[in-house]
Amino acid sequence: MSSDQIFAALALMLVIEGLLPLINPTLWRQVFARMLAMTDGQIRFVGLSSILAGSLLLLFAL
């Protein structure tokens, strides 16, 4: 994987991450408030799930 591909992937991630606050800022605030109410273990589980899902997608995409 070249550095151009890494930068393209990061750029795409930022675009996708920015969609919800742009389209529906009220929902984004509600989601963020729910995240603040989560325990550390719950947040770690969400992070681990995201890492596993992303890794599987990369595995099948390559």
PDBQT receptor file of N, H, CA, C and O in Angstrom, charges set to zero:
ATOM      1  N   MET A   1       0.850  -1.170   0.000  1.00  0.00    +0.000 N 
ATOM      2  CA  MET A   1       0.000   0.000   0.000  1.00  0.00    +0.000 C 
ATOM      3  C   MET A   1       0.897   1.234   0.000  1.00  0.00    +0.000 C 
ATOM      4  O   MET A   1       1.778   1.368   0.849  1.00  0.00    +0.000 OA
ATOM      5  N   SER A   2       0.671   2.123  -0.945  1.00  0.00    +0.000 N 
ATOM      6  H   SER A   2      -0.045   2.014  -1.635  1.00  0.00    +0.000 HD
ATOM      7  CA  SER A   2       1.510   3.312  -1.057  1.00  0.00    +0.000 C 
ATOM      8  C   SER A   2       1.005   4.411  -0.127  1.00  0.00    +0.000 C 
ATOM      9  O   SER A   2      -0.107   4.342   0.397  1.00  0.00    +0.000 OA
ATOM     10  N   SER A   3       1.836   5.411   0.063  1.00  0.00    +0.000 N 
ATOM     11  H   SER A   3       2.740   5.467  -0.363  1.00  0.00    +0.000 HD
ATOM     12  CA  SER A   3       1.447   6.526   0.929  1.00  0.00    +0.000 C 
ATOM     13  C   SER A   3       0.269   7.294   0.331  1.00  0.00    +0.000 C 
ATOM     14  O   SER A   3      -0.541   7.848   1.074  1.00  0.00    +0.000 OA
ATOM     15  N   ASP A   4       0.160   7.337  -1.000  1.00  0.00    +0.000 N 
ATOM     16  H   ASP A   4       0.819   6.887  -1.604  1.00  0.00    +0.000 HD
ATOM     17  CA  ASP A   4      -0.986   7.993  -1.628  1.00  0.00    +0.000 C 
ATOM     18  C   ASP A   4      -2.293   7.294  -1.264  1.00  0.00    +0.000 C 
ATOM     19  O   ASP A   4      -3.312   7.949  -1.041  1.00  0.00    +0.000 OA
ATOM     20  N   GLN A   5      -2.262   5.981  -1.204  1.00  0.00    +0.000 N 
ATOM     21  H   GLN A   5      -1.435   5.449  -1.385  1.00  0.00    +0.000 HD
ATOM     22  CA  GLN A   5      -3.461   5.230  -0.843  1.00  0.00    +0.000 C 
ATOM     23  C   GLN A   5      -3.830   5.449   0.621  1.00  0.00    +0.000 C 
ATOM     24  O   GLN A   5      -5.008   5.530   0.967  1.00  0.00    +0.000 OA
ATOM     25  N   ILE A   6      -2.824   5.544   1.466  1.00  0.00    +0.000 N 
ATOM     26  H   ILE A   6      -1.867   5.478   1.185  1.00  0.00    +0.000 HD
ATOM     27  CA  ILE A   6      -3.082   5.791   2.888  1.00  0.00    +0.000 C 
ATOM     28  C   ILE A   6      -3.720   7.158   3.076  1.00  0.00    +0.000 C 
ATOM     29  O   ILE A   6      -4.688   7.295   3.823  1.00  0.00    +0.000 OA
ATOM     30  N   PHE A   7      -3.181   8.174   2.400  1.00  0.00    +0.000 N 
ATOM     31  H   PHE A   7      -2.394   8.063   1.793  1.00  0.00    +0.000 HD
ATOM     32  CA  PHE A   7      -3.755   9.514   2.505  1.00  0.00    +0.000 C 
ATOM     33  C   PHE A   7      -5.165   9.562   1.923  1.00  0.00    +0.000 C 
ATOM     34  O   PHE A   7      -6.030  10.257   2.455  1.00  0.00    +0.000 OA
ATOM     35  N   ALA A   8      -5.402   8.835   0.841  1.00  0.00    +0.000 N 
ATOM     36  H   ALA A   8      -4.699   8.271   0.408  1.00  0.00    +0.000 HD
ATOM     37  CA  ALA A   8      -6.742   8.775   0.259  1.00  0.00    +0.000 C 
ATOM     38  C   ALA A   8      -7.719   8.114   1.228  1.00  0.00    +0.000 C 
ATOM     39  O   ALA A   8      -8.856   8.564   1.368  1.00  0.00    +0.000 OA
ATOM     40  N   ALA A   9      -7.280   7.051   1.894  1.00  0.00    +0.000 N 
ATOM     41  H   ALA A   9      -6.357   6.685   1.780  1.00  0.00    +0.000 HD
ATOM     42  CA  ALA A   9      -8.137   6.367   2.870  1.00  0.00    +0.000 C 
ATOM     43  C   ALA A   9      -8.448   7.277   4.058  1.00  0.00    +0.000 C 
ATOM     44  O   ALA A   9      -9.583   7.314   4.534  1.00  0.00    +0.000 OA
ATOM     45  N   LEU A  10      -7.448   8.007   4.532  1.00  0.00    +0.000 N 
ATOM     46  H   LEU A  10      -6.526   7.978   4.145  1.00  0.00    +0.000 HD
ATOM     47  CA  LEU A  10      -7.679   8.942   5.638  1.00  0.00    +0.000 C 
ATOM     48  C   LEU A  10      -8.626  10.062   5.222  1.00  0.00    +0.000 C 
ATOM     49  O   LEU A  10      -9.495  10.468   5.994  1.00  0.00    +0.000 OA
ATOM     50  N   ALA A  11      -8.453  10.558   3.997  1.00  0.00    +0.000 N 
ATOM     51  H   ALA A  11      -7.747  10.228   3.371  1.00  0.00    +0.000 HD
ATOM     52  CA  ALA A  11      -9.339  11.607   3.501  1.00  0.00    +0.000 C 
ATOM     53  C   ALA A  11     -10.775  11.108   3.408  1.00  0.00    +0.000 C 
ATOM     54  O   ALA A  11     -11.706  11.816   3.790  1.00  0.00    +0.000 OA
ATOM     55  N   LEU A  12     -10.955   9.898   2.904  1.00  0.00    +0.000 N 
ATOM     56  H   LEU A  12     -10.199   9.323   2.593  1.00  0.00    +0.000 HD
ATOM     57  CA  LEU A  12     -12.294   9.319   2.807  1.00  0.00    +0.000 C 
ATOM     58  C   LEU A  12     -12.907   9.130   4.189  1.00  0.00    +0.000 C 
ATOM     59  O   LEU A  12     -14.101   9.365   4.375  1.00  0.00    +0.000 OA
ATOM     60  N   MET A  13     -12.104   8.709   5.155  1.00  0.00    +0.000 N 
ATOM     61  H   MET A  13     -11.134   8.518   5.005  1.00  0.00    +0.000 HD
ATOM     62  CA  MET A  13     -12.590   8.547   6.519  1.00  0.00    +0.000 C 
ATOM     63  C   MET A  13     -13.090   9.886   7.073  1.00  0.00    +0.000 C 
ATOM     64  O   MET A  13     -14.143   9.942   7.708  1.00  0.00    +0.000 OA
ATOM     65  N   LEU A  14     -12.332  10.963   6.832  1.00  0.00    +0.000 N 
ATOM     66  H   LEU A  14     -11.476  10.917   6.317  1.00  0.00    +0.000 HD
ATOM     67  CA  LEU A  14     -12.741  12.278   7.314  1.00  0.00    +0.000 C 
ATOM     68  C   LEU A  14     -14.032  12.748   6.648  1.00  0.00    +0.000 C 
ATOM     69  O   LEU A  14     -14.883  13.353   7.299  1.00  0.00    +0.000 OA
ATOM     70  N   VAL A  15     -14.178  12.473   5.359  1.00  0.00    +0.000 N 
ATOM     71  H   VAL A  15     -13.486  11.981   4.830  1.00  0.00    +0.000 HD
ATOM     72  CA  VAL A  15     -15.411  12.836   4.659  1.00  0.00    +0.000 C 
ATOM     73  C   VAL A  15     -16.594  12.089   5.267  1.00  0.00    +0.000 C 
ATOM     74  O   VAL A  15     -17.633  12.688   5.545  1.00  0.00    +0.000 OA
ATOM     75  N   ILE A  16     -16.439  10.792   5.471  1.00  0.00    +0.000 N 
ATOM     76  H   ILE A  16     -15.595  10.306   5.245  1.00  0.00    +0.000 HD
ATOM     77  CA  ILE A  16     -17.528   9.985   6.034  1.00  0.00    +0.000 C 
ATOM     78  C   ILE A  16     -17.846  10.429   7.461  1.00  0.00    +0.000 C 
ATOM     79  O   ILE A  16     -19.015  10.523   7.835  1.00  0.00    +0.000 OA
ATOM     80  N   GLU A  17     -16.817  10.700   8.254  1.00  0.00    +0.000 N 
ATOM     81  H   GLU A  17     -15.868  10.624   7.950  1.00  0.00    +0.000 HD
ATOM     82  CA  GLU A  17     -17.030  11.144   9.639  1.00  0.00    +0.000 C 
ATOM     83  C   GLU A  17     -17.742  12.495   9.693  1.00  0.00    +0.000 C 
ATOM     84  O   GLU A  17     -18.470  12.774  10.645  1.00  0.00    +0.000 OA
ATOM     85  N   GLY A  18     -17.539  13.324   8.690  1.00  0.00    +0.000 N 
ATOM     86  H   GLY A  18     -16.947  13.097   7.916  1.00  0.00    +0.000 HD
ATOM     87  CA  GLY A  18     -18.150  14.647   8.681  1.00  0.00    +0.000 C 
ATOM     88  C   GLY A  18     -19.571  14.683   8.167  1.00  0.00    +0.000 C 
ATOM     89  O   GLY A  18     -20.243  15.707   8.293  1.00  0.00    +0.000 OA
ATOM     90  N   LEU A  19     -20.049  13.590   7.591  1.00  0.00    +0.000 N 
ATOM     91  H   LEU A  19     -19.503  12.758   7.489  1.00  0.00    +0.000 HD
ATOM     92  CA  LEU A  19     -21.390  13.593   7.011  1.00  0.00    +0.000 C 
ATOM     93  C   LEU A  19     -22.493  13.782   8.048  1.00  0.00    +0.000 C 
ATOM     94  O   LEU A  19     -23.380  14.612   7.847  1.00  0.00    +0.000 OA
ATOM     95  N   LEU A  20     -22.462  13.045   9.136  1.00  0.00    +0.000 N 
ATOM     96  H   LEU A  20     -21.741  12.372   9.299  1.00  0.00    +0.000 HD
ATOM     97  CA  LEU A  20     -23.544  13.127  10.122  1.00  0.00    +0.000 C 
ATOM     98  C   LEU A  20     -23.650  14.510  10.754  1.00  0.00    +0.000 C 
ATOM     99  O   LEU A  20     -24.756  15.046  10.824  1.00  0.00    +0.000 OA
ATOM    100  N   PRO A  21     -22.548  15.121  11.222  1.00  0.00    +0.000 N 
ATOM    101  CA  PRO A  21     -22.703  16.463  11.787  1.00  0.00    +0.000 C 
ATOM    102  C   PRO A  21     -23.171  17.490  10.752  1.00  0.00    +0.000 C 
ATOM    103  O   PRO A  21     -23.841  18.459  11.109  1.00  0.00    +0.000 OA
ATOM    104  N   LEU A  22     -22.830  17.292   9.490  1.00  0.00    +0.000 N 
ATOM    105  H   LEU A  22     -22.285  16.504   9.200  1.00  0.00    +0.000 HD
ATOM    106  CA  LEU A  22     -23.271  18.217   8.451  1.00  0.00    +0.000 C 
ATOM    107  C   LEU A  22     -24.754  18.047   8.149  1.00  0.00    +0.000 C 
ATOM    108  O   LEU A  22     -25.489  19.029   8.048  1.00  0.00    +0.000 OA
ATOM    109  N   ILE A  23     -25.189  16.801   8.007  1.00  0.00    +0.000 N 
ATOM    110  H   ILE A  23     -24.592  16.003   8.089  1.00  0.00    +0.000 HD
ATOM    111  CA  ILE A  23     -26.563  16.526   7.598  1.00  0.00    +0.000 C 
ATOM    112  C   ILE A  23     -27.550  16.686   8.754  1.00  0.00    +0.000 C 
ATOM    113  O   ILE A  23     -28.633  17.244   8.577  1.00  0.00    +0.000 OA
ATOM    114  N   ASN A  24     -27.176  16.198   9.933  1.00  0.00    +0.000 N 
ATOM    115  H   ASN A  24     -26.297  15.745  10.078  1.00  0.00    +0.000 HD
ATOM    116  CA  ASN A  24     -28.107  16.214  11.063  1.00  0.00    +0.000 C 
ATOM    117  C   ASN A  24     -27.345  16.487  12.362  1.00  0.00    +0.000 C 
ATOM    118  O   ASN A  24     -27.046  15.555  13.109  1.00  0.00    +0.000 OA
ATOM    119  N   PRO A  25     -27.026  17.763  12.637  1.00  0.00    +0.000 N 
ATOM    120  CA  PRO A  25     -26.246  18.065  13.838  1.00  0.00    +0.000 C 
ATOM    121  C   PRO A  25     -26.954  17.711  15.151  1.00  0.00    +0.000 C 
ATOM    122  O   PRO A  25     -26.300  17.396  16.145  1.00  0.00    +0.000 OA
ATOM    123  N   THR A  26     -28.277  17.763  15.153  1.00  0.00    +0.000 N 
ATOM    124  H   THR A  26     -28.809  18.019  14.346  1.00  0.00    +0.000 HD
ATOM    125  CA  THR A  26     -29.015  17.413  16.372  1.00  0.00    +0.000 C 
ATOM    126  C   THR A  26     -28.821  15.940  16.715  1.00  0.00    +0.000 C 
ATOM    127  O   THR A  26     -28.567  15.597  17.870  1.00  0.00    +0.000 OA
ATOM    128  N   LEU A  27     -28.939  15.078  15.726  1.00  0.00    +0.000 N 
ATOM    129  H   LEU A  27     -29.146  15.357  14.788  1.00  0.00    +0.000 HD
ATOM    130  CA  LEU A  27     -28.721  13.649  15.954  1.00  0.00    +0.000 C 
ATOM    131  C   LEU A  27     -27.283  13.391  16.375  1.00  0.00    +0.000 C 
ATOM    132  O   LEU A  27     -27.030  12.561  17.248  1.00  0.00    +0.000 OA
ATOM    133  N   TRP A  28     -26.334  14.101  15.756  1.00  0.00    +0.000 N 
ATOM    134  H   TRP A  28     -26.540  14.775  15.047  1.00  0.00    +0.000 HD
ATOM    135  CA  TRP A  28     -24.922  13.939  16.107  1.00  0.00    +0.000 C 
ATOM    136  C   TRP A  28     -24.709  14.280  17.584  1.00  0.00    +0.000 C 
ATOM    137  O   TRP A  28     -23.984  13.572  18.283  1.00  0.00    +0.000 OA
ATOM    138  N   ARG A  29     -25.338  15.364  18.064  1.00  0.00    +0.000 N 
ATOM    139  H   ARG A  29     -25.927  15.939  17.496  1.00  0.00    +0.000 HD
ATOM    140  CA  ARG A  29     -25.225  15.732  19.486  1.00  0.00    +0.000 C 
ATOM    141  C   ARG A  29     -25.810  14.647  20.384  1.00  0.00    +0.000 C 
ATOM    142  O   ARG A  29     -25.240  14.317  21.424  1.00  0.00    +0.000 OA
ATOM    143  N   GLN A  30     -26.949  14.095  19.976  1.00  0.00    +0.000 N 
ATOM    144  H   GLN A  30     -27.412  14.363  19.131  1.00  0.00    +0.000 HD
ATOM    145  CA  GLN A  30     -27.582  13.042  20.770  1.00  0.00    +0.000 C 
ATOM    146  C   GLN A  30     -26.692  11.805  20.847  1.00  0.00    +0.000 C 
ATOM    147  O   GLN A  30     -26.535  11.213  21.915  1.00  0.00    +0.000 OA
ATOM    148  N   VAL A  31     -26.116  11.423  19.722  1.00  0.00    +0.000 N 
ATOM    149  H   VAL A  31     -26.244  11.904  18.855  1.00  0.00    +0.000 HD
ATOM    150  CA  VAL A  31     -25.210  10.269  19.702  1.00  0.00    +0.000 C 
ATOM    151  C   VAL A  31     -24.000  10.544  20.583  1.00  0.00    +0.000 C 
ATOM    152  O   VAL A  31     -23.570   9.678  21.346  1.00  0.00    +0.000 OA
ATOM    153  N   PHE A  32     -23.452  11.750  20.477  1.00  0.00    +0.000 N 
ATOM    154  H   PHE A  32     -23.801  12.453  19.858  1.00  0.00    +0.000 HD
ATOM    155  CA  PHE A  32     -22.286  12.114  21.278  1.00  0.00    +0.000 C 
ATOM    156  C   PHE A  32     -22.629  12.114  22.766  1.00  0.00    +0.000 C 
ATOM    157  O   PHE A  32     -21.817  11.683  23.585  1.00  0.00    +0.000 OA
ATOM    158  N   ALA A  33     -23.826  12.594  23.127  1.00  0.00    +0.000 N 
ATOM    159  H   ALA A  33     -24.485  12.944  22.462  1.00  0.00    +0.000 HD
ATOM    160  CA  ALA A  33     -24.248  12.594  24.533  1.00  0.00    +0.000 C 
ATOM    161  C   ALA A  33     -24.371  11.168  25.059  1.00  0.00    +0.000 C 
ATOM    162  O   ALA A  33     -24.016  10.893  26.205  1.00  0.00    +0.000 OA
ATOM    163  N   ARG A  34     -24.874  10.260  24.220  1.00  0.00    +0.000 N 
ATOM    164  H   ARG A  34     -25.162  10.484  23.289  1.00  0.00    +0.000 HD
ATOM    165  CA  ARG A  34     -24.961   8.850  24.635  1.00  0.00    +0.000 C 
ATOM    166  C   ARG A  34     -23.577   8.261  24.851  1.00  0.00    +0.000 C 
ATOM    167  O   ARG A  34     -23.361   7.479  25.776  1.00  0.00    +0.000 OA
ATOM    168  N   MET A  35     -22.642   8.644  23.990  1.00  0.00    +0.000 N 
ATOM    169  H   MET A  35     -22.818   9.280  23.238  1.00  0.00    +0.000 HD
ATOM    170  CA  MET A  35     -21.274   8.144  24.144  1.00  0.00    +0.000 C 
ATOM    171  C   MET A  35     -20.661   8.641  25.450  1.00  0.00    +0.000 C 
ATOM    172  O   MET A  35     -19.931   7.904  26.113  1.00  0.00    +0.000 OA
ATOM    173  N   LEU A  36     -20.952   9.879  25.820  1.00  0.00    +0.000 N 
ATOM    174  H   LEU A  36     -21.545  10.478  25.282  1.00  0.00    +0.000 HD
ATOM    175  CA  LEU A  36     -20.421  10.417  27.075  1.00  0.00    +0.000 C 
ATOM    176  C   LEU A  36     -20.967   9.672  28.286  1.00  0.00    +0.000 C 
ATOM    177  O   LEU A  36     -20.312   9.604  29.326  1.00  0.00    +0.000 OA
ATOM    178  N   ALA A  37     -22.165   9.114  28.151  1.00  0.00    +0.000 N 
ATOM    179  H   ALA A  37     -22.697   9.168  27.306  1.00  0.00    +0.000 HD
ATOM    180  CA  ALA A  37     -22.780   8.384  29.261  1.00  0.00    +0.000 C 
ATOM    181  C   ALA A  37     -22.291   6.937  29.359  1.00  0.00    +0.000 C 
ATOM    182  O   ALA A  37     -22.581   6.255  30.342  1.00  0.00    +0.000 OA
ATOM    183  N   MET A  38     -21.553   6.463  28.353  1.00  0.00    +0.000 N 
ATOM    184  H   MET A  38     -21.317   7.017  27.554  1.00  0.00    +0.000 HD
ATOM    185  CA  MET A  38     -21.072   5.077  28.355  1.00  0.00    +0.000 C 
ATOM    186  C   MET A  38     -19.930   4.891  29.344  1.00  0.00    +0.000 C 
ATOM    187  O   MET A  38     -19.192   5.826  29.654  1.00  0.00    +0.000 OA
ATOM    188  N   THR A  39     -19.806   3.668  29.826  1.00  0.00    +0.000 N 
ATOM    189  H   THR A  39     -20.405   2.908  29.574  1.00  0.00    +0.000 HD
ATOM    190  CA  THR A  39     -18.665   3.336  30.677  1.00  0.00    +0.000 C 
ATOM    191  C   THR A  39     -17.430   3.135  29.798  1.00  0.00    +0.000 C 
ATOM    192  O   THR A  39     -17.538   3.005  28.578  1.00  0.00    +0.000 OA
ATOM    193  N   ASP A  40     -16.268   3.111  30.427  1.00  0.00    +0.000 N 
ATOM    194  H   ASP A  40     -16.181   3.217  31.418  1.00  0.00    +0.000 HD
ATOM    195  CA  ASP A  40     -15.030   2.889  29.678  1.00  0.00    +0.000 C 
ATOM    196  C   ASP A  40     -15.059   1.552  28.943  1.00  0.00    +0.000 C 
ATOM    197  O   ASP A  40     -14.599   1.453  27.806  1.00  0.00    +0.000 OA
ATOM    198  N   GLY A  41     -15.598   0.531  29.592  1.00  0.00    +0.000 N 
ATOM    199  H   GLY A  41     -15.971   0.612  30.516  1.00  0.00    +0.000 HD
ATOM    200  CA  GLY A  41     -15.673  -0.783  28.971  1.00  0.00    +0.000 C 
ATOM    201  C   GLY A  41     -16.541  -0.785  27.722  1.00  0.00    +0.000 C 
ATOM    202  O   GLY A  41     -16.204  -1.429  26.729  1.00  0.00    +0.000 OA
ATOM    203  N   GLN A  42     -17.658  -0.065  27.770  1.00  0.00    +0.000 N 
ATOM    204  H   GLN A  42     -17.931   0.458  28.577  1.00  0.00    +0.000 HD
ATOM    205  CA  GLN A  42     -18.533   0.012  26.605  1.00  0.00    +0.000 C 
ATOM    206  C   GLN A  42     -17.844   0.742  25.453  1.00  0.00    +0.000 C 
ATOM    207  O   GLN A  42     -17.954   0.331  24.298  1.00  0.00    +0.000 OA
ATOM    208  N   ILE A  43     -17.144   1.809  25.765  1.00  0.00    +0.000 N 
ATOM    209  H   ILE A  43     -17.054   2.143  26.703  1.00  0.00    +0.000 HD
ATOM    210  CA  ILE A  43     -16.429   2.562  24.731  1.00  0.00    +0.000 C 
ATOM    211  C   ILE A  43     -15.322   1.704  24.130  1.00  0.00    +0.000 C 
ATOM    212  O   ILE A  43     -15.112   1.718  22.917  1.00  0.00    +0.000 OA
ATOM    213  N   ARG A  44     -14.617   0.959  24.975  1.00  0.00    +0.000 N 
ATOM    214  H   ARG A  44     -14.788   0.948  25.960  1.00  0.00    +0.000 HD
ATOM    215  CA  ARG A  44     -13.572   0.064  24.465  1.00  0.00    +0.000 C 
ATOM    216  C   ARG A  44     -14.161  -1.006  23.551  1.00  0.00    +0.000 C 
ATOM    217  O   ARG A  44     -13.561  -1.354  22.534  1.00  0.00    +0.000 OA
ATOM    218  N   PHE A  45     -15.338  -1.530  23.910  1.00  0.00    +0.000 N 
ATOM    219  H   PHE A  45     -15.826  -1.247  24.736  1.00  0.00    +0.000 HD
ATOM    220  CA  PHE A  45     -15.996  -2.535  23.077  1.00  0.00    +0.000 C 
ATOM    221  C   PHE A  45     -16.368  -1.960  21.714  1.00  0.00    +0.000 C 
ATOM    222  O   PHE A  45     -16.184  -2.619  20.691  1.00  0.00    +0.000 OA
ATOM    223  N   VAL A  46     -16.887  -0.741  21.696  1.00  0.00    +0.000 N 
ATOM    224  H   VAL A  46     -17.037  -0.206  22.527  1.00  0.00    +0.000 HD
ATOM    225  CA  VAL A  46     -17.220  -0.082  20.428  1.00  0.00    +0.000 C 
ATOM    226  C   VAL A  46     -15.953   0.116  19.598  1.00  0.00    +0.000 C 
ATOM    227  O   VAL A  46     -15.952  -0.128  18.391  1.00  0.00    +0.000 OA
ATOM    228  N   GLY A  47     -14.879   0.556  20.246  1.00  0.00    +0.000 N 
ATOM    229  H   GLY A  47     -14.880   0.754  21.227  1.00  0.00    +0.000 HD
ATOM    230  CA  GLY A  47     -13.611   0.734  19.539  1.00  0.00    +0.000 C 
ATOM    231  C   GLY A  47     -13.079  -0.573  18.984  1.00  0.00    +0.000 C 
ATOM    232  O   GLY A  47     -12.640  -0.625  17.835  1.00  0.00    +0.000 OA
ATOM    233  N   LEU A  48     -13.112  -1.625  19.782  1.00  0.00    +0.000 N 
ATOM    234  H   LEU A  48     -13.469  -1.582  20.715  1.00  0.00    +0.000 HD
ATOM    235  CA  LEU A  48     -12.649  -2.937  19.331  1.00  0.00    +0.000 C 
ATOM    236  C   LEU A  48     -13.501  -3.450  18.174  1.00  0.00    +0.000 C 
ATOM    237  O   LEU A  48     -12.976  -4.005  17.208  1.00  0.00    +0.000 OA
ATOM    238  N   SER A  49     -14.812  -3.263  18.274  1.00  0.00    +0.000 N 
ATOM    239  H   SER A  49     -15.238  -2.812  19.059  1.00  0.00    +0.000 HD
ATOM    240  CA  SER A  49     -15.702  -3.696  17.193  1.00  0.00    +0.000 C 
ATOM    241  C   SER A  49     -15.391  -2.957  15.900  1.00  0.00    +0.000 C 
ATOM    242  O   SER A  49     -15.399  -3.555  14.824  1.00  0.00    +0.000 OA
ATOM    243  N   SER A  50     -15.118  -1.669  15.998  1.00  0.00    +0.000 N 
ATOM    244  H   SER A  50     -15.112  -1.183  16.872  1.00  0.00    +0.000 HD
ATOM    245  CA  SER A  50     -14.771  -0.880  14.814  1.00  0.00    +0.000 C 
ATOM    246  C   SER A  50     -13.462  -1.355  14.203  1.00  0.00    +0.000 C 
ATOM    247  O   SER A  50     -13.341  -1.462  12.983  1.00  0.00    +0.000 OA
ATOM    248  N   ILE A  51     -12.491  -1.638  15.048  1.00  0.00    +0.000 N 
ATOM    249  H   ILE A  51     -12.590  -1.551  16.039  1.00  0.00    +0.000 HD
ATOM    250  CA  ILE A  51     -11.196  -2.124  14.560  1.00  0.00    +0.000 C 
ATOM    251  C   ILE A  51     -11.364  -3.467  13.855  1.00  0.00    +0.000 C 
ATOM    252  O   ILE A  51     -10.811  -3.677  12.775  1.00  0.00    +0.000 OA
ATOM    253  N   LEU A  52     -12.125  -4.374  14.463  1.00  0.00    +0.000 N 
ATOM    254  H   LEU A  52     -12.574  -4.203  15.340  1.00  0.00    +0.000 HD
ATOM    255  CA  LEU A  52     -12.336  -5.688  13.849  1.00  0.00    +0.000 C 
ATOM    256  C   LEU A  52     -13.098  -5.577  12.527  1.00  0.00    +0.000 C 
ATOM    257  O   LEU A  52     -12.741  -6.232  11.548  1.00  0.00    +0.000 OA
ATOM    258  N   ALA A  53     -14.137  -4.758  12.497  1.00  0.00    +0.000 N 
ATOM    259  H   ALA A  53     -14.428  -4.226  13.293  1.00  0.00    +0.000 HD
ATOM    260  CA  ALA A  53     -14.911  -4.594  11.262  1.00  0.00    +0.000 C 
ATOM    261  C   ALA A  53     -14.044  -3.983  10.163  1.00  0.00    +0.000 C 
ATOM    262  O   ALA A  53     -14.075  -4.439   9.020  1.00  0.00    +0.000 OA
ATOM    263  N   GLY A  54     -13.277  -2.961  10.505  1.00  0.00    +0.000 N 
ATOM    264  H   GLY A  54     -13.251  -2.590  11.434  1.00  0.00    +0.000 HD
ATOM    265  CA  GLY A  54     -12.389  -2.346   9.523  1.00  0.00    +0.000 C 
ATOM    266  C   GLY A  54     -11.318  -3.297   9.039  1.00  0.00    +0.000 C 
ATOM    267  O   GLY A  54     -10.988  -3.310   7.853  1.00  0.00    +0.000 OA
ATOM    268  N   SER A  55     -10.770  -4.092   9.941  1.00  0.00    +0.000 N 
ATOM    269  H   SER A  55     -11.038  -4.081  10.904  1.00  0.00    +0.000 HD
ATOM    270  CA  SER A  55      -9.743  -5.069   9.557  1.00  0.00    +0.000 C 
ATOM    271  C   SER A  55     -10.309  -6.130   8.621  1.00  0.00    +0.000 C 
ATOM    272  O   SER A  55      -9.661  -6.516   7.649  1.00  0.00    +0.000 OA
ATOM    273  N   LEU A  56     -11.518  -6.599   8.916  1.00  0.00    +0.000 N 
ATOM    274  H   LEU A  56     -12.044  -6.286   9.706  1.00  0.00    +0.000 HD
ATOM    275  CA  LEU A  56     -12.149  -7.587   8.037  1.00  0.00    +0.000 C 
ATOM    276  C   LEU A  56     -12.436  -6.998   6.658  1.00  0.00    +0.000 C 
ATOM    277  O   LEU A  56     -12.228  -7.660   5.641  1.00  0.00    +0.000 OA
ATOM    278  N   LEU A  57     -12.913  -5.761   6.624  1.00  0.00    +0.000 N 
ATOM    279  H   LEU A  57     -13.082  -5.223   7.450  1.00  0.00    +0.000 HD
ATOM    280  CA  LEU A  57     -13.157  -5.114   5.334  1.00  0.00    +0.000 C 
ATOM    281  C   LEU A  57     -11.868  -4.975   4.538  1.00  0.00    +0.000 C 
ATOM    282  O   LEU A  57     -11.848  -5.216   3.331  1.00  0.00    +0.000 OA
ATOM    283  N   LEU A  58     -10.802  -4.590   5.207  1.00  0.00    +0.000 N 
ATOM    284  H   LEU A  58     -10.817  -4.394   6.187  1.00  0.00    +0.000 HD
ATOM    285  CA  LEU A  58      -9.508  -4.481   4.526  1.00  0.00    +0.000 C 
ATOM    286  C   LEU A  58      -9.025  -5.836   4.030  1.00  0.00    +0.000 C 
ATOM    287  O   LEU A  58      -8.492  -5.948   2.927  1.00  0.00    +0.000 OA
ATOM    288  N   LEU A  59      -9.213  -6.853   4.841  1.00  0.00    +0.000 N 
ATOM    289  H   LEU A  59      -9.646  -6.763   5.738  1.00  0.00    +0.000 HD
ATOM    290  CA  LEU A  59      -8.779  -8.195   4.467  1.00  0.00    +0.000 C 
ATOM    291  C   LEU A  59      -9.471  -8.664   3.192  1.00  0.00    +0.000 C 
ATOM    292  O   LEU A  59      -8.832  -9.222   2.300  1.00  0.00    +0.000 OA
ATOM    293  N   PHE A  60     -10.776  -8.435   3.112  1.00  0.00    +0.000 N 
ATOM    294  H   PHE A  60     -11.295  -7.981   3.836  1.00  0.00    +0.000 HD
ATOM    295  CA  PHE A  60     -11.525  -8.882   1.941  1.00  0.00    +0.000 C 
ATOM    296  C   PHE A  60     -11.371  -7.942   0.753  1.00  0.00    +0.000 C 
ATOM    297  O   PHE A  60     -11.597  -8.348  -0.387  1.00  0.00    +0.000 OA
ATOM    298  N   ALA A  61     -10.986  -6.683   1.004  1.00  0.00    +0.000 N 
ATOM    299  H   ALA A  61     -10.802  -6.353   1.930  1.00  0.00    +0.000 HD
ATOM    300  CA  ALA A  61     -10.814  -5.725  -0.095  1.00  0.00    +0.000 C 
ATOM    301  C   ALA A  61      -9.477  -5.911  -0.793  1.00  0.00    +0.000 C 
ATOM    302  O   ALA A  61      -9.336  -5.557  -1.964  1.00  0.00    +0.000 OA
ATOM    303  N   LEU A  62      -8.500  -6.459  -0.093  1.00  0.00    +0.000 N 
ATOM    304  H   LEU A  62      -8.615  -6.746   0.858  1.00  0.00    +0.000 HD
ATOM    305  CA  LEU A  62      -7.164  -6.586  -0.688  1.00  0.00    +0.000 C 
ATOM    306  C   LEU A  62      -6.971  -7.892  -1.359  1.00  0.00    +0.000 C 
ATOM    307  O   LEU A  62      -5.900  -8.152  -1.907  1.00  0.00    +0.000 OA
TER     308      LEU A  62
